Amino acid sequence: MDTHRINAPRGAIADSASSLFSHADYPLAKSLKYRGDEGLYGPASVTWRVVGDAAAFVGGIRSLLIQATHPEVAAGVADHSLYEKDPLGRLSRTSAYVTATTYGATIEVDDALQQVRRAHIPVEGTSHRGRSYSADNGAFGAWVHNTLADSFLVAYEAYGPHQLASGEADRYVAEQAVLGRRVGATDLPETRADLSSWIANHPALGPSPGMEKAMAFLRDPPLPRAVIGPYKVLFQAAAATVPTRIAEILGVKRYRAALGAGSAITGALRWSLGASPSWWLALERTDQPLPANVIFRRPPPVEGINERFTESTGAK
């Protein structure tokens, strides 16, 4: 077999995808200093498996779609975020937050949460319907946290490599509530059914100028030409999993064909990228074996890690 003919396109896909998240400092650069620290979840968690898969690309987009249907949350983003001027920076910082809180040692989780608290201090104002908002409000924090947690789970269930075993979805939601409490969220469902219902039937949702602005951006973001086509497929894959009521508020259509296309593109990402390098790093930090049937193709961006990674995975 000509490995070069396989590795060249695999590397090109991986480089294009990884470059989108390289516009912020890697939050786990010193993680191996905290040997044995499992952070919030640990190697036996469902969270490490769900967030570490390529389906999380779809989950991230889905969460932004759903979050935009809350007028006060959307107003906070529209009024205070620089996502239009610095989309890749915003994407990288969000990715760094998810990485740190999911796979970080306790001190790395605390650092990520402290950065978020500092960033939230000036985020307050009034929405188009005259309701005040503040990023420190626990109810708004619950909306952002719960929709992100739900979206990673839904994306994994729709596009992941394996079906979760009985009870694992509930375990994942309960695990995510641990982070929600640290964030200061006030309403944290702890079962799969309760979380889905809480989001789909949330009473505060509706269209807004902030939502329209976010949707215009999400439909056609200023991404590099090499990734805009795959992004559009991921966008439709995310939209296909949005609850009916929320899809109507957003004005998005859910295409059945998008489910197959979503499976195909997440499969390609899984083939090229492998599982999250940060998952591998967390396993290394906690001295745990690599999970069966999971391939880690790329090392985390940590100085001096390449030799250890190659020895641990057989990656070339």
C-alpha positions in Angstrom: 0.0 0.0 0.0 1.3 3.5 -0.9 1.1 5.2 2.5 2.1 8.5 1.0 -1.0 8.5 -1.2 -3.0 8.0 2.0 -1.1 10.3 4.3 -0.9 13.3 2.0 -4.7 14.0 1.7 -5.1 13.0 5.3 -2.5 15.5 6.4 -4.0 18.2 4.1 -7.5 17.8 5.7 -6.1 17.7 9.2 -3.9 20.8 8.6 -6.9 22.8 7.2 -9.2 21.9 10.1 -6.6 22.4 12.8 -5.5 25.8 11.5 -9.0 27.2 12.4 -8.3 26.6 16.1 -4.7 27.9 16.2 -5.5 31.6 16.9 -5.3 31.3 20.7 -2.8 29.9 23.2 -3.2 26.2 23.8 -4.7 25.9 27.3 -3.1 22.6 28.3 0.5 23.4 27.5 1.6 22.7 31.1 -0.9 19.9 31.8 1.7 17.2 32.4 2.9 19.1 35.4 -0.3 18.0 37.2 0.2 14.2 37.1 -2.7 12.2 38.3 -5.2 15.1 38.3 -8.3 13.9 36.5 -9.9 17.4 36.4 -13.7 17.6 36.4 -14.5 14.3 34.6 -11.7 11.7 34.4 -10.9 8.9 32.0 -14.0 6.8 32.9 -16.3 9.7 31.9 -18.6 9.8 28.9 -17.7 13.4 28.5 -14.1 12.7 27.4 -15.4 10.3 24.7 -18.2 12.6 23.4 -16.2 15.8 23.2 -13.1 14.0 21.9 -14.8 12.8 18.7 -14.9 14.6 15.3 -18.7 14.9 15.7 -17.9 17.8 18.1 -17.4 20.0 15.0 -21.1 19.6 14.3 -22.0 20.1 18.0 -20.2 23.4 18.1 -22.1 24.8 15.2 -25.4 23.5 16.5 -24.8 25.1 19.9 -24.4 28.5 18.2 -27.5 28.1 16.2 -29.6 27.2 19.3 -28.0 29.8 21.5 -29.0 32.5 19.0 -32.7 31.9 19.6 -32.6 33.5 23.1 -33.0 37.2 22.4 -31.1 38.4 25.5 -28.2 36.0 25.0 -28.1 37.0 21.3 -28.1 40.7 22.2 -25.1 40.1 24.5 -23.2 38.5 21.7 -24.2 41.1 19.1 -23.4 44.1 21.4 -20.2 42.9 23.0 -18.5 40.2 20.9 -15.9 40.8 18.1 -16.8 37.6 16.3 -17.4 39.4 13.0 -14.0 41.1 13.1 -12.1 38.2 14.5 -14.0 35.0 13.8 -11.1 32.6 14.0 -9.9 34.3 17.3 -13.4 33.8 18.8 -13.5 30.2 17.5 -10.1 29.4 19.0 -10.9 31.0 22.3 -14.2 29.0 22.6 -12.4 25.9 21.6 -9.7 26.6 24.3 -12.4 27.0 26.9 -14.0 23.6 26.0 -10.6 21.9 25.9 -9.5 23.3 29.3 -12.8 22.5 31.1 -13.1 19.1 29.5 -9.6 17.7 29.6 -7.7 20.1 31.9 -6.3 19.4 35.4 -8.2 21.2 38.2 -6.0 24.3 38.0 -6.4 24.5 34.3 -10.2 24.3 34.6 -10.1 27.1 37.2 -7.9 29.2 35.0 -10.4 28.8 32.1 -13.4 29.7 34.3 -11.6 32.7 35.7 -10.9 34.0 32.2 -14.5 33.7 31.3 -15.6 35.5 34.4 -13.3 38.4 33.6 -14.5 38.6 30.0 -18.2 38.6 31.2 -17.8 41.6 33.6 -18.6 44.3 30.9 -21.3 42.2 29.1 -24.6 43.8 30.1 -27.3 45.8 28.4 -30.9 45.7 27.2 -32.3 43.5 24.4 -34.6 44.7 21.6 -37.7 43.7 23.7 -36.6 45.8 26.6 -35.3 43.1 28.9 -32.0 43.6 30.6 -29.2 41.0 30.2 -25.9 40.3 32.0 -23.4 37.6 31.2 -23.2 37.0 35.0 -26.9 36.1 35.1 -27.2 32.4 36.1 -30.3 31.9 33.9 -28.5 33.1 30.8 -25.4 31.1 31.8 -27.6 28.0 32.0 -28.9 28.6 28.4 -25.4 28.8 27.0 -24.0 25.9 29.0 -26.9 23.6 28.5 -27.2 24.2 24.8 -23.5 23.5 24.4 -23.6 20.3 26.5 -26.8 19.1 24.6 -25.3 19.9 21.2 -22.1 17.8 21.7 -24.3 14.9 22.9 -26.8 15.2 20.0 -24.0 15.5 17.5 -22.3 12.4 18.9 -25.6 10.4 18.8 -26.2 11.4 15.2 -22.7 11.3 13.8 -20.4 9.6 16.3 -18.6 6.3 15.6 -20.6 4.3 18.1 -23.9 4.4 19.8 -23.8 5.2 23.5 -24.7 2.3 25.8 -27.8 2.4 27.9 -27.6 5.1 30.6 -24.5 6.7 29.2 -26.4 9.8 27.8 -27.8 10.4 31.3 -24.3 10.0 32.8 -23.0 12.6 30.3 -25.7 15.1 31.2 -25.0 14.6 34.9 -21.3 15.1 34.3 -22.0 18.3 32.4 -24.0 19.6 35.3 -20.8 19.5 37.4 -19.3 22.2 35.1 -22.6 24.1 34.9 -22.5 24.5 38.7 -18.9 25.8 38.5 -20.0 28.3 35.8 -22.8 29.6 38.0 -25.7 28.3 35.9 -29.0 28.2 37.9 -31.0 25.5 36.0 -29.2 22.2 35.3 -31.1 19.2 34.1 -29.3 16.0 34.9 -31.0 13.5 32.5 -31.0 13.3 28.7 -34.8 13.6 28.5 -34.9 16.6 30.9 -32.2 18.5 29.1 -33.8 18.0 25.7 -37.2 19.1 27.0 -35.7 22.1 28.8 -34.1 23.4 25.6 -37.0 22.6 23.2 -39.6 24.2 25.4 -37.7 27.1 26.9 -40.2 30.0 27.3 -37.8 32.9 26.6 -37.0 32.0 23.0 -37.9 34.1 19.9 -36.5 35.9 16.9 -34.4 39.0 17.4 -32.0 41.4 15.6 -29.1 39.6 17.4 -30.3 36.3 16.1 -30.6 37.6 12.5 -27.1 38.9 12.7 -25.7 35.7 14.1 -27.5 33.6 11.5 -26.2 35.8 8.6 -22.7 35.1 10.0 -23.2 31.4 10.6 -24.6 30.8 7.1 -21.7 32.5 5.4 -18.7 33.0 7.7 -15.5 34.5 6.4 -13.5 31.3 6.5 -10.5 30.2 4.3 -11.6 29.0 0.9 -10.3 25.5 1.5 -12.7 24.9 4.4 -15.8 26.9 3.4 -17.3 24.0 1.5 -16.9 21.4 4.3 -18.2 24.0 6.7 -21.5 24.4 4.7 -22.0 20.6 5.0 -21.3 20.8 8.8 -23.8 23.6 9.1 -26.5 21.7 7.4 -25.7 18.6 9.5 -26.1 20.7 12.6 -29.3 22.3 11.4 -30.7 18.8 10.7 -30.6 18.0 14.4 -32.2 21.1 15.8 -35.6 20.7 17.5 -38.6 21.6 15.3 -39.6 24.7 17.3 -36.1 26.1 17.3 -35.6 25.4 13.6 -38.8 27.5 12.9 -37.5 30.4 15.0 -34.2 30.3 13.2 -35.8 29.9 9.8 -33.6 26.9 8.9 -34.7 23.8 7.0 -33.8 20.4 8.2 -32.8 18.2 5.2 -32.9 14.5 5.6 -30.0 14.2 3.2 -27.9 16.4 5.5 -27.8 13.5 8.0 -26.0 11.3 5.5 -23.7 14.1 4.4 -22.9 14.9 8.1 -22.0 11.3 8.7 -19.7 11.3 5.7 -17.9 14.5 6.6 -17.4 13.6 10.3 -16.1 10.3 9.1 -13.6 12.1 6.9 -12.6 14.3 9.8 -12.2 11.3 12.1 -10.1 9.6 9.5 -7.8 12.6 9.0 -7.6 14.1 12.5 -8.2 11.1 14.7 -9.6 11.7 18.2 -8.8 14.9 20.1 -5.1 15.3 21.0 -6.2 16.9 24.3 -8.0 13.6 25.2 -4.7 11.8 24.6 -2.9 14.4 26.7 -5.4 13.9 29.6 -4.9 10.1 29.4 -1.2 10.6 29.5 -1.5 13.0 32.5 -3.6 10.4 34.4 -1.4 7.4 33.4 -4.3 5.7 31.7 -4.2 3.3 28.7 -5.6 4.4 25.4 -9.2 3.3 24.8 -9.9 0.5 22.4 -10.9 1.4 18.8 -9.9 5.0 19.2 -7.1 6.4 17.0 -5.1 9.5 18.0 -3.3 10.7 14.9 -1.9 14.0 16.0 0.0 15.1 19.2 -1.2 18.0 21.2 0.8 21.3 20.7 3.0 20.7 23.7 6.7 21.2 23.5 8.7 17.9 23.6 5.6 15.7 23.3 6.2 14.3 19.8 8.5 11.4 20.7 6.2 10.2 23.6 3.1 10.5 21.4 4.7 8.4 18.6 5.7 5.7 21.1 2.2 5.7 22.7 0.2 5.5 19.5 2.4 4.2 16.7 1.5 7.3 14.7 3.9 8.1 11.9 
